[in-house]
């Protein structure tokens, strides 16, 4: 069983969390000026990284808050966690 550390609840079983997607995406800075290609890229296209990657997860069966998780996609090791609205500490890799 994998454990994920919620910043508010502490370490909890992975089954309490729901994957929420890529944590590195940023909306186009000027939405009105963004092209269709920029919106298509933002909405539909995702990288499939190998190694450490930042993701959004929700502690759905706990406090229901969104958190940011740095997870190694090869080993599933959880490298860091923190609030979703702040950068994770340590190297982003
Ligand atoms: Zn929590």
PDB file of the backbone (N, CA, C, O) and the ligand in Angstrom, with CONECT records:
HET     ZN  A 101       1
ATOM      1  N   UNK A   1       0.845  -1.179   0.000  1.00  0.00           N
ATOM      2  CA  UNK A   1       0.000   0.000   0.000  1.00  0.00           C
ATOM      3  C   UNK A   1       0.893   1.246   0.000  1.00  0.00           C
ATOM      4  O   UNK A   1       1.811   1.380   0.808  1.00  0.00           O
ATOM      5  N   UNK A   2       0.595   2.129  -0.915  1.00  0.00           N
ATOM      6  CA  UNK A   2       1.331   3.388  -0.964  1.00  0.00           C
ATOM      7  C   UNK A   2       0.694   4.404  -0.019  1.00  0.00           C
ATOM      8  O   UNK A   2      -0.521   4.424   0.179  1.00  0.00           O
ATOM      9  N   UNK A   3       1.542   5.236   0.551  1.00  0.00           N
ATOM     10  CA  UNK A   3       1.070   6.305   1.417  1.00  0.00           C
ATOM     11  C   UNK A   3       1.359   7.636   0.747  1.00  0.00           C
ATOM     12  O   UNK A   3       2.423   7.825   0.158  1.00  0.00           O
ATOM     13  N   UNK A   4       0.419   8.550   0.837  1.00  0.00           N
ATOM     14  CA  UNK A   4       0.594   9.905   0.337  1.00  0.00           C
ATOM     15  C   UNK A   4       0.396  10.839   1.518  1.00  0.00           C
ATOM     16  O   UNK A   4      -0.573  10.718   2.267  1.00  0.00           O
ATOM     17  N   UNK A   5       1.336  11.782   1.678  1.00  0.00           N
ATOM     18  CA  UNK A   5       1.253  12.700   2.811  1.00  0.00           C
ATOM     19  C   UNK A   5       0.413  13.918   2.432  1.00  0.00           C
ATOM     20  O   UNK A   5       0.827  14.748   1.622  1.00  0.00           O
ATOM     21  N   UNK A   6      -0.763  14.008   3.029  1.00  0.00           N
ATOM     22  CA  UNK A   6      -1.598  15.195   2.857  1.00  0.00           C
ATOM     23  C   UNK A   6      -1.026  16.279   3.774  1.00  0.00           C
ATOM     24  O   UNK A   6      -0.739  15.998   4.938  1.00  0.00           O
ATOM     25  N   UNK A   7      -0.852  17.519   3.276  1.00  0.00           N
ATOM     26  CA  UNK A   7      -0.292  18.581   4.124  1.00  0.00           C
ATOM     27  C   UNK A   7      -1.144  18.874   5.356  1.00  0.00           C
ATOM     28  O   UNK A   7      -0.641  19.420   6.338  1.00  0.00           O
ATOM     29  N   UNK A   8      -2.432  18.519   5.314  1.00  0.00           N
ATOM     30  CA  UNK A   8      -3.316  18.830   6.434  1.00  0.00           C
ATOM     31  C   UNK A   8      -3.615  17.607   7.302  1.00  0.00           C
ATOM     32  O   UNK A   8      -3.822  17.752   8.507  1.00  0.00           O
ATOM     33  N   UNK A   9      -3.643  16.413   6.720  1.00  0.00           N
ATOM     34  CA  UNK A   9      -4.067  15.204   7.445  1.00  0.00           C
ATOM     35  C   UNK A   9      -2.916  14.254   7.783  1.00  0.00           C
ATOM     36  O   UNK A   9      -3.085  13.349   8.600  1.00  0.00           O
ATOM     37  N   UNK A  10      -1.753  14.451   7.165  1.00  0.00           N
ATOM     38  CA  UNK A  10      -0.648  13.533   7.386  1.00  0.00           C
ATOM     39  C   UNK A  10      -0.691  12.390   6.391  1.00  0.00           C
ATOM     40  O   UNK A  10      -1.411  12.457   5.395  1.00  0.00           O
ATOM     41  N   UNK A  11       0.081  11.334   6.654  1.00  0.00           N
ATOM     42  CA  UNK A  11       0.160  10.208   5.725  1.00  0.00           C
ATOM     43  C   UNK A  11      -1.138   9.415   5.735  1.00  0.00           C
ATOM     44  O   UNK A  11      -1.664   9.042   6.784  1.00  0.00           O
ATOM     45  N   UNK A  12      -1.634   9.171   4.518  1.00  0.00           N
ATOM     46  CA  UNK A  12      -2.869   8.419   4.353  1.00  0.00           C
ATOM     47  C   UNK A  12      -2.691   7.438   3.202  1.00  0.00           C
ATOM     48  O   UNK A  12      -1.798   7.601   2.370  1.00  0.00           O
ATOM     49  N   UNK A  13      -3.543   6.423   3.159  1.00  0.00           N
ATOM     50  CA  UNK A  13      -3.483   5.427   2.084  1.00  0.00           C
ATOM     51  C   UNK A  13      -3.815   6.078   0.738  1.00  0.00           C
ATOM     52  O   UNK A  13      -4.668   6.962   0.651  1.00  0.00           O
ATOM     53  N   UNK A  14      -3.132   5.628  -0.289  1.00  0.00           N
ATOM     54  CA  UNK A  14      -3.344   6.163  -1.632  1.00  0.00           C
ATOM     55  C   UNK A  14      -4.811   6.077  -2.052  1.00  0.00           C
ATOM     56  O   UNK A  14      -5.301   6.939  -2.783  1.00  0.00           O
ATOM     57  N   UNK A  15      -5.513   5.035  -1.589  1.00  0.00           N
ATOM     58  CA  UNK A  15      -6.905   4.840  -2.001  1.00  0.00           C
ATOM     59  C   UNK A  15      -7.821   5.969  -1.537  1.00  0.00           C
ATOM     60  O   UNK A  15      -8.952   6.074  -2.012  1.00  0.00           O
ATOM     61  N   UNK A  16      -7.351   6.824  -0.611  1.00  0.00           N
ATOM     62  CA  UNK A  16      -8.155   7.963  -0.175  1.00  0.00           C
ATOM     63  C   UNK A  16      -8.062   9.126  -1.150  1.00  0.00           C
ATOM     64  O   UNK A  16      -8.810  10.097  -1.035  1.00  0.00           O
ATOM     65  N   UNK A  17      -7.139   9.031  -2.118  1.00  0.00           N
ATOM     66  CA  UNK A  17      -6.858  10.147  -3.027  1.00  0.00           C
ATOM     67  C   UNK A  17      -7.351   9.836  -4.437  1.00  0.00           C
ATOM     68  O   UNK A  17      -7.446   8.677  -4.841  1.00  0.00           O
ATOM     69  N   UNK A  18      -7.659  10.898  -5.170  1.00  0.00           N
ATOM     70  CA  UNK A  18      -8.069  10.780  -6.564  1.00  0.00           C
ATOM     71  C   UNK A  18      -7.115  11.610  -7.416  1.00  0.00           C
ATOM     72  O   UNK A  18      -6.840  12.773  -7.120  1.00  0.00           O
ATOM     73  N   UNK A  19      -6.614  10.981  -8.488  1.00  0.00           N
ATOM     74  CA  UNK A  19      -5.708  11.668  -9.397  1.00  0.00           C
ATOM     75  C   UNK A  19      -6.449  12.781 -10.117  1.00  0.00           C
ATOM     76  O   UNK A  19      -7.574  12.587 -10.579  1.00  0.00           O
ATOM     77  N   UNK A  20      -5.821  13.949 -10.214  1.00  0.00           N
ATOM     78  CA  UNK A  20      -6.490  15.093 -10.829  1.00  0.00           C
ATOM     79  C   UNK A  20      -5.815  15.640 -12.057  1.00  0.00           C
ATOM     80  O   UNK A  20      -6.283  16.626 -12.627  1.00  0.00           O
ATOM     81  N   UNK A  21      -4.718  15.024 -12.486  1.00  0.00           N
ATOM     82  CA  UNK A  21      -4.097  15.475 -13.723  1.00  0.00           C
ATOM     83  C   UNK A  21      -2.736  16.114 -13.525  1.00  0.00           C
ATOM     84  O   UNK A  21      -2.183  16.151 -12.426  1.00  0.00           O
ATOM     85  N   UNK A  22      -2.221  16.617 -14.638  1.00  0.00           N
ATOM     86  CA  UNK A  22      -0.899  17.236 -14.696  1.00  0.00           C
ATOM     87  C   UNK A  22      -0.869  18.498 -13.830  1.00  0.00           C
ATOM     88  O   UNK A  22      -1.718  19.375 -13.987  1.00  0.00           O
ATOM     89  N   UNK A  23       0.089  18.593 -12.933  1.00  0.00           N
ATOM     90  CA  UNK A  23       0.201  19.753 -12.052  1.00  0.00           C
ATOM     91  C   UNK A  23       1.080  20.849 -12.587  1.00  0.00           C
ATOM     92  O   UNK A  23       1.355  21.820 -11.882  1.00  0.00           O
ATOM     93  N   UNK A  24       1.530  20.721 -13.818  1.00  0.00           N
ATOM     94  CA  UNK A  24       2.451  21.734 -14.372  1.00  0.00           C
ATOM     95  C   UNK A  24       1.778  22.621 -15.416  1.00  0.00           C
ATOM     96  O   UNK A  24       2.410  23.532 -15.950  1.00  0.00           O
ATOM     97  N   UNK A  25       0.500  22.366 -15.715  1.00  0.00           N
ATOM     98  CA  UNK A  25      -0.165  23.145 -16.760  1.00  0.00           C
ATOM     99  C   UNK A  25      -0.443  24.567 -16.303  1.00  0.00           C
ATOM    100  O   UNK A  25      -0.753  24.805 -15.135  1.00  0.00           O
ATOM    101  N   UNK A  26      -0.331  25.503 -17.224  1.00  0.00           N
ATOM    102  CA  UNK A  26      -0.708  26.879 -16.940  1.00  0.00           C
ATOM    103  C   UNK A  26      -1.601  27.379 -18.066  1.00  0.00           C
ATOM    104  O   UNK A  26      -1.332  27.137 -19.243  1.00  0.00           O
ATOM    105  N   UNK A  27      -2.655  28.069 -17.696  1.00  0.00           N
ATOM    106  CA  UNK A  27      -3.564  28.636 -18.696  1.00  0.00           C
ATOM    107  C   UNK A  27      -2.828  29.684 -19.521  1.00  0.00           C
ATOM    108  O   UNK A  27      -1.873  30.292 -19.038  1.00  0.00           O
ATOM    109  N   UNK A  28      -3.260  29.899 -20.756  1.00  0.00           N
ATOM    110  CA  UNK A  28      -2.668  30.983 -21.541  1.00  0.00           C
ATOM    111  C   UNK A  28      -2.780  32.301 -20.762  1.00  0.00           C
ATOM    112  O   UNK A  28      -3.829  32.603 -20.193  1.00  0.00           O
ATOM    113  N   UNK A  29      -1.696  33.078 -20.741  1.00  0.00           N
ATOM    114  CA  UNK A  29      -1.634  34.299 -19.939  1.00  0.00           C
ATOM    115  C   UNK A  29      -2.729  35.289 -20.331  1.00  0.00           C
ATOM    116  O   UNK A  29      -3.330  35.920 -19.461  1.00  0.00           O
ATOM    117  N   UNK A  30      -2.991  35.430 -21.614  1.00  0.00           N
ATOM    118  CA  UNK A  30      -4.037  36.336 -22.084  1.00  0.00           C
ATOM    119  C   UNK A  30      -5.075  35.497 -22.835  1.00  0.00           C
ATOM    120  O   UNK A  30      -4.928  35.278 -24.037  1.00  0.00           O
ATOM    121  N   UNK A  31      -6.122  35.023 -22.147  1.00  0.00           N
ATOM    122  CA  UNK A  31      -7.082  34.092 -22.764  1.00  0.00           C
ATOM    123  C   UNK A  31      -7.734  34.633 -24.028  1.00  0.00           C
ATOM    124  O   UNK A  31      -7.988  33.872 -24.961  1.00  0.00           O
ATOM    125  N   UNK A  32      -8.008  35.927 -24.075  1.00  0.00           N
ATOM    126  CA  UNK A  32      -8.667  36.507 -25.244  1.00  0.00           C
ATOM    127  C   UNK A  32      -7.751  36.509 -26.467  1.00  0.00           C
ATOM    128  O   UNK A  32      -8.216  36.414 -27.603  1.00  0.00           O
ATOM    129  N   UNK A  33      -6.447  36.618 -26.222  1.00  0.00           N
ATOM    130  CA  UNK A  33      -5.500  36.700 -27.332  1.00  0.00           C
ATOM    131  C   UNK A  33      -4.934  35.340 -27.734  1.00  0.00           C
ATOM    132  O   UNK A  33      -4.267  35.231 -28.762  1.00  0.00           O
ATOM    133  N   UNK A  34      -5.191  34.305 -26.939  1.00  0.00           N
ATOM    134  CA  UNK A  34      -4.628  32.983 -27.240  1.00  0.00           C
ATOM    135  C   UNK A  34      -5.258  32.405 -28.507  1.00  0.00           C
ATOM    136  O   UNK A  34      -6.458  32.552 -28.740  1.00  0.00           O
ATOM    137  N   UNK A  35      -4.451  31.764 -29.301  1.00  0.00           N
ATOM    138  CA  UNK A  35      -4.928  31.163 -30.549  1.00  0.00           C
ATOM    139  C   UNK A  35      -5.649  29.844 -30.264  1.00  0.00           C
ATOM    140  O   UNK A  35      -5.555  29.295 -29.166  1.00  0.00           O
ATOM    141  N   UNK A  36      -6.366  29.350 -31.267  1.00  0.00           N
ATOM    142  CA  UNK A  36      -7.010  28.042 -31.135  1.00  0.00           C
ATOM    143  C   UNK A  36      -5.982  26.957 -30.853  1.00  0.00           C
ATOM    144  O   UNK A  36      -6.241  26.037 -30.078  1.00  0.00           O
ATOM    145  N   UNK A  37      -4.816  27.061 -31.480  1.00  0.00           N
ATOM    146  CA  UNK A  37      -3.763  26.064 -31.268  1.00  0.00           C
ATOM    147  C   UNK A  37      -3.266  26.086 -29.819  1.00  0.00           C
ATOM    148  O   UNK A  37      -3.012  25.033 -29.234  1.00  0.00           O
ATOM    149  N   UNK A  38      -3.127  27.280 -29.243  1.00  0.00           N
ATOM    150  CA  UNK A  38      -2.689  27.377 -27.838  1.00  0.00           C
ATOM    151  C   UNK A  38      -3.746  26.775 -26.907  1.00  0.00           C
ATOM    152  O   UNK A  38      -3.400  26.076 -25.954  1.00  0.00           O
ATOM    153  N   UNK A  39      -5.041  27.041 -27.173  1.00  0.00           N
ATOM    154  CA  UNK A  39      -6.104  26.470 -26.342  1.00  0.00           C
ATOM    155  C   UNK A  39      -6.181  24.962 -26.508  1.00  0.00           C
ATOM    156  O   UNK A  39      -6.379  24.235 -25.535  1.00  0.00           O
ATOM    157  N   UNK A  40      -6.025  24.493 -27.739  1.00  0.00           N
ATOM    158  CA  UNK A  40      -6.047  23.050 -27.991  1.00  0.00           C
ATOM    159  C   UNK A  40      -4.922  22.363 -27.228  1.00  0.00           C
ATOM    160  O   UNK A  40      -5.117  21.309 -26.623  1.00  0.00           O
ATOM    161  N   UNK A  41      -3.751  22.972 -27.265  1.00  0.00           N
ATOM    162  CA  UNK A  41      -2.608  22.414 -26.547  1.00  0.00           C
ATOM    163  C   UNK A  41      -2.881  22.384 -25.039  1.00  0.00           C
ATOM    164  O   UNK A  41      -2.590  21.390 -24.372  1.00  0.00           O
ATOM    165  N   UNK A  42      -3.436  23.469 -24.509  1.00  0.00           N
ATOM    166  CA  UNK A  42      -3.708  23.556 -23.068  1.00  0.00           C
ATOM    167  C   UNK A  42      -4.799  22.564 -22.634  1.00  0.00           C
ATOM    168  O   UNK A  42      -4.679  21.939 -21.581  1.00  0.00           O
ATOM    169  N   UNK A  43      -5.841  22.421 -23.427  1.00  0.00           N
ATOM    170  CA  UNK A  43      -6.989  21.606 -23.018  1.00  0.00           C
ATOM    171  C   UNK A  43      -6.777  20.106 -23.275  1.00  0.00           C
ATOM    172  O   UNK A  43      -7.178  19.271 -22.464  1.00  0.00           O
ATOM    173  N   UNK A  44      -6.142  19.772 -24.412  1.00  0.00           N
ATOM    174  CA  UNK A  44      -6.131  18.363 -24.823  1.00  0.00           C
ATOM    175  C   UNK A  44      -4.790  17.642 -24.747  1.00  0.00           C
ATOM    176  O   UNK A  44      -4.755  16.457 -24.416  1.00  0.00           O
ATOM    177  N   UNK A  45      -3.699  18.317 -25.041  1.00  0.00           N
ATOM    178  CA  UNK A  45      -2.433  17.594 -25.188  1.00  0.00           C
ATOM    179  C   UNK A  45      -1.662  17.524 -23.879  1.00  0.00           C
ATOM    180  O   UNK A  45      -1.489  18.523 -23.182  1.00  0.00           O
ATOM    181  N   UNK A  46      -1.204  16.319 -23.566  1.00  0.00           N
ATOM    182  CA  UNK A  46      -0.439  16.090 -22.333  1.00  0.00           C
ATOM    183  C   UNK A  46       0.847  15.357 -22.665  1.00  0.00           C
ATOM    184  O   UNK A  46       0.901  14.521 -23.567  1.00  0.00           O
ATOM    185  N   UNK A  47       1.883  15.698 -21.906  1.00  0.00           N
ATOM    186  CA  UNK A  47       3.121  14.946 -22.000  1.00  0.00           C
ATOM    187  C   UNK A  47       2.941  13.633 -21.251  1.00  0.00           C
ATOM    188  O   UNK A  47       2.035  13.499 -20.429  1.00  0.00           O
ATOM    189  N   UNK A  48       3.787  12.687 -21.534  1.00  0.00           N
ATOM    190  CA  UNK A  48       3.781  11.418 -20.815  1.00  0.00           C
ATOM    191  C   UNK A  48       5.167  11.234 -20.222  1.00  0.00           C
ATOM    192  O   UNK A  48       5.947  10.415 -20.707  1.00  0.00           O
ATOM    193  N   UNK A  49       5.484  12.004 -19.158  1.00  0.00           N
ATOM    194  CA  UNK A  49       6.850  12.047 -18.653  1.00  0.00           C
ATOM    195  C   UNK A  49       7.287  10.731 -18.018  1.00  0.00           C
ATOM    196  O   UNK A  49       6.481   9.970 -17.482  1.00  0.00           O
ATOM    197  N   UNK A  50       8.572  10.498 -18.098  1.00  0.00           N
ATOM    198  CA  UNK A  50       9.187   9.316 -17.506  1.00  0.00           C
ATOM    199  C   UNK A  50      10.101   9.807 -16.401  1.00  0.00           C
ATOM    200  O   UNK A  50      11.103  10.469 -16.671  1.00  0.00           O
ATOM    201  N   UNK A  51       9.767   9.490 -15.156  1.00  0.00           N
ATOM    202  CA  UNK A  51      10.549   9.954 -14.016  1.00  0.00           C
ATOM    203  C   UNK A  51       9.734  10.917 -13.162  1.00  0.00           C
ATOM    204  O   UNK A  51       8.504  10.867 -13.178  1.00  0.00           O
ATOM    205  N   UNK A  52      10.407  11.796 -12.414  1.00  0.00           N
ATOM    206  CA  UNK A  52       9.687  12.706 -11.520  1.00  0.00           C
ATOM    207  C   UNK A  52       8.760  13.634 -12.290  1.00  0.00           C
ATOM    208  O   UNK A  52       9.142  14.204 -13.312  1.00  0.00           O
ATOM    209  N   UNK A  53       7.549  13.777 -11.794  1.00  0.00           N
ATOM    210  CA  UNK A  53       6.551  14.610 -12.450  1.00  0.00           C
ATOM    211  C   UNK A  53       5.598  15.163 -11.396  1.00  0.00           C
ATOM    212  O   UNK A  53       5.247  14.469 -10.442  1.00  0.00           O
ATOM    213  N   UNK A  54       5.181  16.415 -11.572  1.00  0.00           N
ATOM    214  CA  UNK A  54       4.249  17.021 -10.618  1.00  0.00           C
ATOM    215  C   UNK A  54       2.815  16.824 -11.091  1.00  0.00           C
ATOM    216  O   UNK A  54       2.473  17.075 -12.246  1.00  0.00           O
ATOM    217  N   UNK A  55       1.987  16.363 -10.154  1.00  0.00           N
ATOM    218  CA  UNK A  55       0.596  16.039 -10.462  1.00  0.00           C
ATOM    219  C   UNK A  55      -0.318  16.651  -9.408  1.00  0.00           C
ATOM    220  O   UNK A  55       0.114  16.973  -8.302  1.00  0.00           O
ATOM    221  N   UNK A  56      -1.586  16.805  -9.770  1.00  0.00           N
ATOM    222  CA  UNK A  56      -2.596  17.250  -8.818  1.00  0.00           C
ATOM    223  C   UNK A  56      -3.380  16.028  -8.343  1.00  0.00           C
ATOM    224  O   UNK A  56      -3.776  15.186  -9.150  1.00  0.00           O
ATOM    225  N   UNK A  57      -3.600  15.936  -7.051  1.00  0.00           N
ATOM    226  CA  UNK A  57      -4.403  14.871  -6.456  1.00  0.00           C
ATOM    227  C   UNK A  57      -5.363  15.521  -5.475  1.00  0.00           C
ATOM    228  O   UNK A  57      -5.062  16.565  -4.897  1.00  0.00           O
ATOM    229  N   UNK A  58      -6.510  14.903  -5.294  1.00  0.00           N
ATOM    230  CA  UNK A  58      -7.462  15.392  -4.295  1.00  0.00           C
ATOM    231  C   UNK A  58      -7.580  14.368  -3.180  1.00  0.00           C
ATOM    232  O   UNK A  58      -7.701  13.170  -3.439  1.00  0.00           O
ATOM    233  N   UNK A  59      -7.546  14.833  -1.948  1.00  0.00           N
ATOM    234  CA  UNK A  59      -7.751  13.938  -0.805  1.00  0.00           C
ATOM    235  C   UNK A  59      -9.263  13.731  -0.659  1.00  0.00           C
ATOM    236  O   UNK A  59      -9.892  14.226   0.276  1.00  0.00           O
ATOM    237  N   UNK A  60      -9.821  12.985  -1.610  1.00  0.00           N
ATOM    238  CA  UNK A  60     -11.272  12.860  -1.785  1.00  0.00           C
ATOM    239  C   UNK A  60     -11.961  12.196  -0.602  1.00  0.00           C
ATOM    240  O   UNK A  60     -13.097  12.547  -0.283  1.00  0.00           O
ATOM    241  N   UNK A  61     -11.309  11.253   0.051  1.00  0.00           N
ATOM    242  CA  UNK A  61     -11.931  10.561   1.188  1.00  0.00           C
ATOM    243  C   UNK A  61     -11.432  11.114   2.512  1.00  0.00           C
ATOM    244  O   UNK A  61     -11.575  10.475   3.554  1.00  0.00           O
ATOM    245  N   UNK A  62     -10.851  12.296   2.467  1.00  0.00           N
ATOM    246  CA  UNK A  62     -10.349  12.924   3.686  1.00  0.00           C
ATOM    247  C   UNK A  62     -10.828  14.360   3.758  1.00  0.00           C
ATOM    248  O   UNK A  62     -12.028  14.618   3.851  1.00  0.00           O
ATOM    249  N   UNK A  63      -9.895  15.290   3.715  1.00  0.00           N
ATOM    250  CA  UNK A  63     -10.240  16.707   3.862  1.00  0.00           C
ATOM    251  C   UNK A  63     -10.784  17.307   2.565  1.00  0.00           C
ATOM    252  O   UNK A  63     -11.269  18.439   2.570  1.00  0.00           O
ATOM    253  N   UNK A  64     -10.713  16.572   1.462  1.00  0.00           N
ATOM    254  CA  UNK A  64     -11.207  16.974   0.146  1.00  0.00           C
ATOM    255  C   UNK A  64     -10.401  18.120  -0.471  1.00  0.00           C
ATOM    256  O   UNK A  64     -10.835  18.706  -1.463  1.00  0.00           O
ATOM    257  N   UNK A  65      -9.258  18.443   0.086  1.00  0.00           N
ATOM    258  CA  UNK A  65      -8.425  19.501  -0.490  1.00  0.00           C
ATOM    259  C   UNK A  65      -7.580  18.941  -1.621  1.00  0.00           C
ATOM    260  O   UNK A  65      -7.281  17.748  -1.678  1.00  0.00           O
ATOM    261  N   UNK A  66      -7.203  19.849  -2.525  1.00  0.00           N
ATOM    262  CA  UNK A  66      -6.312  19.495  -3.623  1.00  0.00           C
ATOM    263  C   UNK A  66      -4.877  19.675  -3.175  1.00  0.00           C
ATOM    264  O   UNK A  66      -4.543  20.646  -2.497  1.00  0.00           O
ATOM    265  N   UNK A  67      -4.029  18.729  -3.558  1.00  0.00           N
ATOM    266  CA  UNK A  67      -2.622  18.812  -3.218  1.00  0.00           C
ATOM    267  C   UNK A  67      -1.790  18.592  -4.476  1.00  0.00           C
ATOM    268  O   UNK A  67      -2.264  18.047  -5.473  1.00  0.00           O
ATOM    269  N   UNK A  68      -0.543  19.030  -4.403  1.00  0.00           N
ATOM    270  CA  UNK A  68       0.401  18.790  -5.488  1.00  0.00           C
ATOM    271  C   UNK A  68       1.318  17.660  -5.041  1.00  0.00           C
ATOM    272  O   UNK A  68       1.798  17.653  -3.907  1.00  0.00           O
ATOM    273  N   UNK A  69       1.559  16.714  -5.931  1.00  0.00           N
ATOM    274  CA  UNK A  69       2.386  15.546  -5.616  1.00  0.00           C
ATOM    275  C   UNK A  69       3.476  15.426  -6.673  1.00  0.00           C
ATOM    276  O   UNK A  69       3.187  15.436  -7.870  1.00  0.00           O
ATOM    277  N   UNK A  70       4.729  15.313  -6.237  1.00  0.00           N
ATOM    278  CA  UNK A  70       5.815  14.977  -7.173  1.00  0.00           C
ATOM    279  C   UNK A  70       6.019  13.470  -7.075  1.00  0.00           C
ATOM    280  O   UNK A  70       6.430  12.948  -6.038  1.00  0.00           O
ATOM    281  N   UNK A  71       5.722  12.779  -8.182  1.00  0.00           N
ATOM    282  CA  UNK A  71       5.749  11.314  -8.203  1.00  0.00           C
ATOM    283  C   UNK A  71       6.658  10.842  -9.323  1.00  0.00           C
ATOM    284  O   UNK A  71       6.633  11.386 -10.427  1.00  0.00           O
ATOM    285  N   UNK A  72       7.462   9.825  -9.032  1.00  0.00           N
ATOM    286  CA  UNK A  72       8.284   9.213 -10.066  1.00  0.00           C
ATOM    287  C   UNK A  72       7.388   8.255 -10.841  1.00  0.00           C
ATOM    288  O   UNK A  72       6.923   7.256 -10.292  1.00  0.00           O
ATOM    289  N   UNK A  73       7.146   8.556 -12.116  1.00  0.00           N
ATOM    290  CA  UNK A  73       6.211   7.750 -12.903  1.00  0.00           C
ATOM    291  C   UNK A  73       6.770   6.370 -13.235  1.00  0.00           C
ATOM    292  O   UNK A  73       6.018   5.493 -13.661  1.00  0.00           O
ATOM    293  N   UNK A  74       8.054   6.160 -13.051  1.00  0.00           N
ATOM    294  CA  UNK A  74       8.638   4.840 -13.293  1.00  0.00           C
ATOM    295  C   UNK A  74       8.481   3.923 -12.092  1.00  0.00           C
ATOM    296  O   UNK A  74       8.201   2.734 -12.243  1.00  0.00           O
ATOM    297  N   UNK A  75       8.663   4.476 -10.897  1.00  0.00           N
ATOM    298  CA  UNK A  75       8.672   3.649  -9.686  1.00  0.00           C
ATOM    299  C   UNK A  75       7.434   3.878  -8.813  1.00  0.00           C
ATOM    300  O   UNK A  75       7.193   3.116  -7.876  1.00  0.00           O
ATOM    301  N   UNK A  76       6.664   4.898  -9.103  1.00  0.00           N
ATOM    302  CA  UNK A  76       5.497   5.316  -8.328  1.00  0.00           C
ATOM    303  C   UNK A  76       5.897   5.877  -6.965  1.00  0.00           C
ATOM    304  O   UNK A  76       5.035   6.090  -6.113  1.00  0.00           O
ATOM    305  N   UNK A  77       7.193   6.119  -6.744  1.00  0.00           N
ATOM    306  CA  UNK A  77       7.638   6.701  -5.479  1.00  0.00           C
ATOM    307  C   UNK A  77       7.123   8.137  -5.360  1.00  0.00           C
ATOM    308  O   UNK A  77       7.219   8.918  -6.306  1.00  0.00           O
ATOM    309  N   UNK A  78       6.578   8.476  -4.193  1.00  0.00           N
ATOM    310  CA  UNK A  78       6.136   9.837  -3.921  1.00  0.00           C
ATOM    311  C   UNK A  78       7.346  10.599  -3.375  1.00  0.00           C
ATOM    312  O   UNK A  78       7.890  10.240  -2.331  1.00  0.00           O
ATOM    313  N   UNK A  79       7.762  11.646  -4.082  1.00  0.00           N
ATOM    314  CA  UNK A  79       8.977  12.370  -3.730  1.00  0.00           C
ATOM    315  C   UNK A  79       8.694  13.602  -2.870  1.00  0.00           C
ATOM    316  O   UNK A  79       9.520  13.980  -2.039  1.00  0.00           O
ATOM    317  N   UNK A  80       7.542  14.225  -3.064  1.00  0.00           N
ATOM    318  CA  UNK A  80       7.184  15.419  -2.290  1.00  0.00           C
ATOM    319  C   UNK A  80       5.691  15.672  -2.439  1.00  0.00           C
ATOM    320  O   UNK A  80       5.079  15.293  -3.437  1.00  0.00           O
ATOM    321  N   UNK A  81       5.116  16.318  -1.432  1.00  0.00           N
ATOM    322  CA  UNK A  81       3.714  16.747  -1.508  1.00  0.00           C
ATOM    323  C   UNK A  81       3.603  18.127  -0.890  1.00  0.00           C
ATOM    324  O   UNK A  81       4.454  18.533  -0.098  1.00  0.00           O
ATOM    325  N   UNK A  82       2.554  18.845  -1.254  1.00  0.00           N
ATOM    326  CA  UNK A  82       2.315  20.165  -0.687  1.00  0.00           C
ATOM    327  C   UNK A  82       0.979  20.703  -1.166  1.00  0.00           C
ATOM    328  O   UNK A  82       0.307  20.076  -1.985  1.00  0.00           O
ATOM    329  N   UNK A  83       0.593  21.866  -0.656  1.00  0.00           N
ATOM    330  CA  UNK A  83      -0.659  22.485  -1.105  1.00  0.00           C
ATOM    331  C   UNK A  83      -0.618  22.747  -2.614  1.00  0.00           C
ATOM    332  O   UNK A  83       0.434  23.067  -3.167  1.00  0.00           O
ATOM    333  N   UNK A  84      -1.765  22.609  -3.270  1.00  0.00           N
ATOM    334  CA  UNK A  84      -1.824  22.733  -4.726  1.00  0.00           C
ATOM    335  C   UNK A  84      -1.521  24.147  -5.215  1.00  0.00           C
ATOM    336  O   UNK A  84      -1.106  24.329  -6.360  1.00  0.00           O
ATOM    337  N   UNK A  85      -1.722  25.137  -4.370  1.00  0.00           N
ATOM    338  CA  UNK A  85      -1.548  26.518  -4.816  1.00  0.00           C
ATOM    339  C   UNK A  85      -0.139  27.056  -4.591  1.00  0.00           C
ATOM    340  O   UNK A  85       0.106  28.248  -4.777  1.00  0.00           O
ATOM    341  N   UNK A  86       0.785  26.190  -4.193  1.00  0.00           N
ATOM    342  CA  UNK A  86       2.165  26.635  -3.959  1.00  0.00           C
ATOM    343  C   UNK A  86       3.138  25.682  -4.654  1.00  0.00           C
ATOM    344  O   UNK A  86       2.851  24.496  -4.814  1.00  0.00           O
ATOM    345  N   UNK A  87       4.297  26.216  -5.068  1.00  0.00           N
ATOM    346  CA  UNK A  87       5.301  25.328  -5.668  1.00  0.00           C
ATOM    347  C   UNK A  87       5.807  24.322  -4.647  1.00  0.00           C
ATOM    348  O   UNK A  87       5.916  24.635  -3.462  1.00  0.00           O
ATOM    349  N   UNK A  88       6.115  23.115  -5.104  1.00  0.00           N
ATOM    350  CA  UNK A  88       6.702  22.117  -4.219  1.00  0.00           C
ATOM    351  C   UNK A  88       8.138  22.488  -3.913  1.00  0.00           C
ATOM    352  O   UNK A  88       8.831  23.066  -4.750  1.00  0.00           O
ATOM    353  N   UNK A  89       8.580  22.157  -2.722  1.00  0.00           N
ATOM    354  CA  UNK A  89       9.964  22.416  -2.346  1.00  0.00           C
ATOM    355  C   UNK A  89      10.864  21.371  -2.978  1.00  0.00           C
ATOM    356  O   UNK A  89      10.427  20.260  -3.280  1.00  0.00           O
ATOM    357  N   UNK A  90      12.114  21.731  -3.175  1.00  0.00           N
ATOM    358  CA  UNK A  90      13.085  20.814  -3.772  1.00  0.00           C
ATOM    359  C   UNK A  90      13.144  20.970  -5.271  1.00  0.00           C
ATOM    360  O   UNK A  90      12.441  21.798  -5.851  1.00  0.00           O
ATOM    361  N   UNK A  91      13.984  20.173  -5.891  1.00  0.00           N
ATOM    362  CA  UNK A  91      14.156  20.253  -7.345  1.00  0.00           C
ATOM    363  C   UNK A  91      12.929  19.731  -8.052  1.00  0.00           C
ATOM    364  O   UNK A  91      12.353  18.718  -7.653  1.00  0.00           O
ATOM    365  N   UNK A  92      12.526  20.431  -9.113  1.00  0.00           N
ATOM    366  CA  UNK A  92      11.342  20.029  -9.853  1.00  0.00           C
ATOM    367  C   UNK A  92      11.625  18.898 -10.816  1.00  0.00           C
ATOM    368  O   UNK A  92      10.703  18.177 -11.196  1.00  0.00           O
ATOM    369  N   UNK A  93      12.860  18.721 -11.221  1.00  0.00           N
ATOM    370  CA  UNK A  93      13.257  17.685 -12.185  1.00  0.00           C
ATOM    371  C   UNK A  93      12.334  17.655 -13.369  1.00  0.00           C
ATOM    372  O   UNK A  93      12.520  16.845 -14.277  1.00  0.00           O
TER     373      UNK A  93
HETATM  374 ZN    ZN A 101      -6.231  15.725   3.718  1.00  0.00          ZN
END
